Amino acid sequence: MSARSASLWGVSGSGERLVVAIDGPSGSGKSSTARGVAERLGLDYLDTGAMYRAATWLALHEQVDRTDRHRVSELVARARFGIDLDPRTATIAVDGVDVTTAIREPAVSAAVSSVATNLEVRHDLVARQQALIADSSRGIVVEGRDITTVVAPDAQVRVLLVADPAARVARRRAELGETVTADDVTDQVIRRDADDSTVAAFTEAAPGVTVVDSTHAGLDEVIGRICTLAEPYAPSAT
């Protein structure tokens, strides 16, 4: 595929923007895969998990009791989120403060489920995510939880990316390096999935959603599989 044709993939021959929705548990490779698909197809990229992490960072920064769900939701509702949809950079800011690195800190990882399971916060952030999707002029790859069923149920390509627990824990440990222990990583991956599954659907494929197992597949292979699913929605002329 030429660079020119890739840059045009966001809009089909009928003028419809391509939306690729990717769900999956922690450590399944959603972020790397979604970013790679977006780069390969010339699309925008939205990491919805980063928005929940940014909301968590804000609650920690403002020292708000996360068990006070209404107060947390009010804090998030007032916040301005600056989302860079370029897959090569994909930065995020809260009220003008770049938190791209800060939201990956262990304190945020340990606390994010308490915010992500706040239904008022979810309602707010889903609305913002849907607005970002609607505003994307070149098409978009969106990843996280509830993407194929709630955030973008009408996406042309809907994928559930899975991997076995051991592989997911190993990947997250490699990503975080020596900043956390193996037990901490296991807790973050397994417990967070259990917590988040109480409010989001990402463990079973909904009707029409394609399951892609990344346990024994390399990143390029997984990206290629999803790009193949998108081929029917490529422009009729390039």
ROMAR-751400 format. One record per residue (C-alpha): x, y, z; residue in one letter. Coordinates in nm, 2 decimals. Example, Ala and Ser with C-alpha at 12.3 -4.5 7.8 and 13.67 -1.06 7.14 Angstrom:
{{1.23 -0.45 0.78} "A"}
{{1.37 -0.11 0.71} "S"}
//
This chain:
{{0.00 0.00 0.00} "M"}
{{0.14 0.34 -0.09} "S"}
{{0.17 0.62 0.16} "A"}
{{-0.08 0.81 -0.05} "R"}
{{-0.34 0.53 -0.03} "S"}
{{-0.28 0.48 0.34} "A"}
{{-0.35 0.84 0.41} "S"}
{{-0.69 0.81 0.24} "L"}
{{-0.81 0.50 0.42} "W"}
{{-1.01 0.70 0.67} "G"}
{{-1.28 0.78 0.42} "V"}
{{-1.45 0.50 0.21} "S"}
{{-1.57 0.54 -0.14} "G"}
{{-1.91 0.63 0.00} "S"}
{{-1.76 0.91 0.21} "G"}
{{-1.81 0.71 0.54} "E"}
{{-1.53 0.76 0.79} "R"}
{{-1.36 0.43 0.90} "L"}
{{-1.39 0.36 1.28} "V"}
{{-1.19 0.07 1.42} "V"}
{{-1.30 -0.03 1.78} "A"}
{{-1.08 -0.25 1.99} "I"}
{{-1.17 -0.39 2.33} "D"}
{{-0.96 -0.62 2.55} "G"}
{{-0.83 -0.69 2.90} "P"}
{{-0.52 -0.54 3.05} "S"}
{{-0.19 -0.65 2.89} "G"}
{{-0.36 -0.79 2.58} "S"}
{{-0.16 -0.54 2.37} "G"}
{{-0.45 -0.30 2.29} "K"}
{{-0.25 0.02 2.30} "S"}
{{0.04 -0.09 2.09} "S"}
{{-0.19 -0.27 1.84} "T"}
{{-0.43 0.02 1.81} "A"}
{{-0.15 0.27 1.76} "R"}
{{0.01 0.05 1.50} "G"}
{{-0.32 0.01 1.31} "V"}
{{-0.38 0.38 1.32} "A"}
{{-0.03 0.46 1.18} "E"}
{{-0.05 0.19 0.91} "R"}
{{-0.39 0.31 0.79} "L"}
{{-0.34 0.68 0.83} "G"}
{{-0.61 0.72 1.10} "L"}
{{-0.65 0.91 1.43} "D"}
{{-0.59 0.72 1.75} "Y"}
{{-0.78 0.74 2.08} "L"}
{{-0.67 0.56 2.40} "D"}
{{-0.98 0.58 2.61} "T"}
{{-0.79 0.42 2.90} "G"}
{{-0.57 0.72 2.92} "A"}
{{-0.87 0.94 2.98} "M"}
{{-0.96 0.73 3.29} "Y"}
{{-0.61 0.75 3.40} "R"}
{{-0.61 1.12 3.36} "A"}
{{-0.92 1.15 3.56} "A"}
{{-0.76 0.94 3.83} "T"}
{{-0.45 1.15 3.82} "W"}
{{-0.67 1.46 3.88} "L"}
{{-0.85 1.30 4.17} "A"}
{{-0.51 1.21 4.33} "L"}
{{-0.37 1.55 4.25} "H"}
{{-0.66 1.73 4.41} "E"}
{{-0.66 1.48 4.70} "Q"}
{{-1.03 1.39 4.65} "V"}
{{-1.16 1.09 4.83} "D"}
{{-1.22 0.84 4.55} "R"}
{{-1.49 0.67 4.75} "T"}
{{-1.70 0.99 4.73} "D"}
{{-1.82 0.91 4.38} "R"}
{{-2.03 1.22 4.33} "H"}
{{-1.74 1.45 4.43} "R"}
{{-1.51 1.27 4.19} "V"}
{{-1.76 1.29 3.91} "S"}
{{-1.81 1.66 3.97} "E"}
{{-1.43 1.71 3.96} "L"}
{{-1.40 1.53 3.63} "V"}
{{-1.70 1.71 3.48} "A"}
{{-1.53 2.04 3.54} "R"}
{{-1.19 1.93 3.39} "A"}
{{-1.07 2.01 3.04} "R"}
{{-0.90 1.72 2.87} "F"}
{{-0.66 1.79 2.59} "G"}
{{-0.64 1.48 2.37} "I"}
{{-0.38 1.45 2.09} "D"}
{{-0.52 1.20 1.84} "L"}
{{-0.19 1.17 1.64} "D"}
{{-0.08 0.80 1.69} "P"}
{{0.28 0.91 1.68} "R"}
{{0.25 1.13 1.98} "T"}
{{-0.08 1.07 2.15} "A"}
{{-0.04 1.31 2.45} "T"}
{{-0.30 1.40 2.70} "I"}
{{-0.34 1.70 2.92} "A"}
{{-0.57 1.79 3.21} "V"}
{{-0.65 2.16 3.25} "D"}
{{-0.35 2.25 3.04} "G"}
{{-0.11 2.02 3.24} "V"}
{{0.06 1.75 3.03} "D"}
{{0.00 1.43 3.22} "V"}
{{0.11 1.18 2.95} "T"}
{{0.39 1.04 3.16} "T"}
{{0.23 1.10 3.50} "A"}
{{-0.07 0.88 3.43} "I"}
{{0.15 0.58 3.39} "R"}
{{0.29 0.61 3.74} "E"}
{{0.22 0.31 3.98} "P"}
{{0.00 0.53 4.21} "A"}
{{-0.23 0.60 3.92} "V"}
{{-0.23 0.24 3.80} "S"}
{{-0.32 0.12 4.15} "A"}
{{-0.61 0.37 4.18} "A"}
{{-0.76 0.38 3.83} "V"}
{{-1.02 0.11 3.88} "S"}
{{-1.18 0.31 4.16} "S"}
{{-1.24 0.59 3.91} "V"}
{{-1.31 0.38 3.60} "A"}
{{-1.59 0.20 3.79} "T"}
{{-1.76 0.53 3.88} "N"}
{{-2.07 0.52 3.66} "L"}
{{-2.11 0.90 3.66} "E"}
{{-1.75 0.94 3.54} "V"}
{{-1.80 0.67 3.28} "R"}
{{-2.11 0.85 3.14} "H"}
{{-1.91 1.18 3.12} "D"}
{{-1.60 1.03 2.95} "L"}
{{-1.80 0.81 2.71} "V"}
{{-1.98 1.12 2.59} "A"}
{{-1.64 1.30 2.54} "R"}
{{-1.50 0.99 2.36} "Q"}
{{-1.80 0.98 2.12} "Q"}
{{-1.76 1.35 2.05} "A"}
{{-1.39 1.29 1.96} "L"}
{{-1.49 1.01 1.73} "I"}
{{-1.75 1.22 1.56} "A"}
{{-1.51 1.51 1.51} "D"}
{{-1.23 1.29 1.36} "S"}
{{-1.23 1.39 0.99} "S"}
{{-0.99 1.11 0.87} "R"}
{{-1.13 0.81 1.06} "G"}
{{-1.01 0.67 1.40} "I"}
{{-0.89 0.37 1.59} "V"}
{{-1.04 0.36 1.94} "V"}
{{-0.93 0.12 2.21} "E"}
{{-1.02 0.05 2.57} "G"}
{{-1.32 -0.12 2.73} "R"}
{{-1.68 -0.11 2.62} "D"}
{{-1.56 0.03 2.29} "I"}
{{-1.73 -0.23 2.06} "T"}
{{-2.06 -0.22 2.26} "T"}
{{-2.10 0.13 2.41} "V"}
{{-1.85 0.39 2.28} "V"}
{{-1.85 0.29 1.91} "A"}
{{-2.10 0.00 1.86} "P"}
{{-2.15 0.11 1.49} "D"}
{{-1.78 0.09 1.41} "A"}
{{-1.72 -0.09 1.08} "Q"}
{{-1.44 -0.30 1.24} "V"}
{{-1.50 -0.43 1.59} "R"}
{{-1.23 -0.64 1.76} "V"}
{{-1.19 -0.81 2.10} "L"}
{{-0.81 -0.85 2.15} "L"}
{{-0.73 -1.13 2.40} "V"}
{{-0.43 -1.31 2.55} "A"}
{{-0.39 -1.56 2.83} "D"}
{{-0.33 -1.42 3.18} "P"}
{{0.04 -1.53 3.20} "A"}
{{0.12 -1.35 2.87} "A"}
{{-0.07 -1.04 2.98} "R"}
{{0.12 -1.02 3.31} "V"}
{{0.45 -1.07 3.15} "A"}
{{0.39 -0.80 2.89} "R"}
{{0.28 -0.55 3.16} "R"}
{{0.59 -0.63 3.37} "R"}
{{0.81 -0.57 3.07} "A"}
{{0.64 -0.24 3.00} "E"}
{{0.68 -0.12 3.36} "L"}
{{1.03 -0.26 3.41} "G"}
{{1.16 -0.25 3.76} "E"}
{{0.93 0.02 3.89} "T"}
{{0.69 -0.24 4.03} "V"}
{{0.71 -0.60 4.17} "T"}
{{0.57 -0.91 3.99} "A"}
{{0.30 -0.93 4.26} "D"}
{{0.20 -0.57 4.20} "D"}
{{0.18 -0.62 3.82} "V"}
{{-0.03 -0.94 3.87} "T"}
{{-0.26 -0.74 4.10} "D"}
{{-0.29 -0.45 3.85} "Q"}
{{-0.37 -0.68 3.56} "V"}
{{-0.60 -0.95 3.72} "I"}
{{-0.77 -0.74 3.99} "R"}
{{-0.83 -0.44 3.76} "R"}
{{-0.99 -0.67 3.50} "D"}
{{-1.21 -0.81 3.77} "A"}
{{-1.31 -0.47 3.90} "D"}
{{-1.37 -0.32 3.56} "D"}
{{-1.57 -0.61 3.44} "S"}
{{-1.84 -0.51 3.68} "T"}
{{-1.92 -0.20 3.47} "V"}
{{-1.77 -0.27 3.13} "A"}
{{-1.79 -0.55 2.87} "A"}
{{-1.46 -0.67 2.75} "F"}
{{-1.42 -1.03 2.84} "T"}
{{-1.66 -1.18 2.58} "E"}
{{-1.71 -1.08 2.22} "A"}
{{-2.05 -0.92 2.14} "A"}
{{-2.23 -1.03 1.82} "P"}
{{-2.04 -0.91 1.52} "G"}
{{-1.71 -0.86 1.71} "V"}
{{-1.40 -1.05 1.58} "T"}
{{-1.18 -1.22 1.84} "V"}
{{-0.80 -1.18 1.79} "V"}
{{-0.58 -1.38 2.02} "D"}
{{-0.24 -1.22 2.07} "S"}
{{-0.10 -1.48 2.31} "T"}
{{0.14 -1.63 2.05} "H"}
{{0.13 -1.36 1.79} "A"}
{{0.38 -1.08 1.73} "G"}
{{0.27 -0.72 1.73} "L"}
{{0.31 -0.69 1.35} "D"}
{{0.11 -1.00 1.29} "E"}
{{-0.18 -0.87 1.51} "V"}
{{-0.17 -0.53 1.35} "I"}
{{-0.18 -0.70 1.01} "G"}
{{-0.48 -0.91 1.11} "R"}
{{-0.68 -0.61 1.21} "I"}
{{-0.58 -0.41 0.90} "C"}
{{-0.70 -0.71 0.69} "T"}
{{-1.04 -0.68 0.86} "L"}
{{-1.04 -0.31 0.75} "A"}
{{-0.97 -0.38 0.39} "E"}
{{-1.33 -0.40 0.28} "P"}
{{-1.37 -0.04 0.39} "Y"}
{{-1.08 0.10 0.19} "A"}
{{-1.16 0.36 -0.07} "P"}
{{-1.28 0.20 -0.40} "S"}
{{-1.01 0.39 -0.59} "A"}
{{-0.66 0.48 -0.47} "T"}
//
